[in-house]
Amino acid sequence: MPFNRSTDDPWSAIEGRYDKALLTNQTTTSNVVGDVPGTSFNVEANQSYSFEFVLFTGCSGTGGIKFALNLPAGATFRASAHGMAALATAITSAIMNVINTLTSIVFNNANLQTGWVRITGTVVNGANAGVAQLRFASGTNGQTSTIYANSTPHAVKL
């Protein structure tokens, strides 16, 4: 039976693997970090995961978008984020390794341009099972930052 991305539990499709495309656009106008609905995955105690977020992004101004990853207490991670900068032909990157801390670099800070960001990394979880949650914020408060439908989170238990 084929996997239905809108109704099936993404963890049940393939044991230990999470794949699901966002069905709707996700937006924020706040420069305070908040969850990106549809981009979380469960992390078991004392397990490791590889993850990738392939995101199509936009911003209503030149403030851009920042990203963070939230994890259970005791977890560690290291990730790299690469994506469009202020020009459609320019790429910027950031290292992410502090839980729930926004990137210092802004992505897609080109007014009204559709861009992309790819975040890849590894989580090593401690004794506390929980959820890994991608988070985001507008680089400038009041500007609309968007992660478009069909962006894809992926995670694999190692």
N, C-alpha and C positions, 0 to 999 in steps of 0.2 A: 504494500500500500504506500503511495507516495506521501512525502512529508508536506503538510499544509502549513505554510509559514504564519498564517493568520490565526490558526486555531490550535495547532499542536504545540506541546511543550518542547521548546528547542533542545532541551537536554535529553529528551527521550528518543530523538531521531538517531543519534549515534552515541553509544555509551562514552561518557567522558568528554563530549564535544558540544560546544554551543555555537550555533550559527543562526542568525535571524536578521532580516532586513527591517529597518524602521518603516512602519506603515504610514506615518504622518510626519509632517515637519515639526520640529521641536524648536521653540524660540524662547529667548529671554531678553529683557531690556535692562537687567540689573548687572552692576559690576560686582555683585556679591555672588560667590560660588553657589550653584544649584545643580541638582541632578539632571541628567539627560535621560528622560524616560525611555525605556526599551533598550538600554545599553548596560544592564547589570547582568552578572552571572554569579552563581553560587560558588563559594570556595569552601572546601572541606578542611577540617583541622589537619595540620601537618602534611599538607599536599602542596604541590607546585603546579603552576599553570603558565602556559604561553598565551598571549593575547594579541589581538590586532583590531583596531578600529579604523575603518576606511570611511571617511566622512566627507560629504559634499556640504559646503558651508557658504554663508553669505553674511553681510553686515550692511545695515542701512547707512552707515557713515564710514569714517576712516579710523574708528576706534578699534575695530577688529574683534577677535574672539580669543579667549584664553581657556585652557583646559586643566583639569586635575583628575586624580583617581582617588577614590575613597575605599578603604579596606578595613577588615577587622583589626582590632588591637593586636599587636604582636606580629603582624604581617610586614614583609618588606617587598619592595619592588624596584625595578629599574626599567625605564622605558625611554624611547626616543620619539619625538614628534617632528614631523616634517610636513611642510605645506606651503601654500601660496602666501606671499608677503604682500607688500603694498602694490606691486604690479603683477599682472597676470603672468609675466615672464620671469618673476623673481621668486626664489624659494628661500624659506627660513627654517630653522630647526631649533629644538630645545631638548635638553635632557630632563626627564622627570624622575624623581626618586624620593620625594617627600610626600607622604600621604596627605591628601586633601589640601594641597597647596597649588594654587594656580601657576601656570607657566609664567615666567617673567616676559617671555616673548609673546607678542600678539600675532595671530594668523588672520589672513584674509582681511587686512585693513585697507582694502581698495573699495571705495564707495560703490555700492550696488553691483559688485562683481560676484559671480558665482565662482567659488574656489574649492579647494580640497585640503584635507589634512589626513595624514596617516600616522597613527600612533601604534607602536609595537613594543612589546616588552614581556617581562616575566615576573610573576608573583610567587613568592615563597611564603606560604601561610604558616602561622604558628599554631598554638593550641586552640584558638578560637575560630570555630566555623562561622561563616557569615556570607556577606555579599561584597563583590567587587563592583563598584558603581562609577561609571564615567560621569564627570561633572564639568560644567562650563560656566562662563560669565562673559558679559560684554566688556570689551576693553575700556569703553566709555559709558558711564551710566546714562540711560535714556535711549541709547542706540539699540536697534533690534538686531540681535545676532541669531542666526538660524542654522540649524543642522537639518538638511533636507531629507525627505523620505527616500528610501532605498539606500541610505547609508548603512553600512554593515558592521556590526560587532561580531568578533569571532573569539573563541577561547577553547583551549584544549588542555585537559589534565595531563601532566607529564608523568 
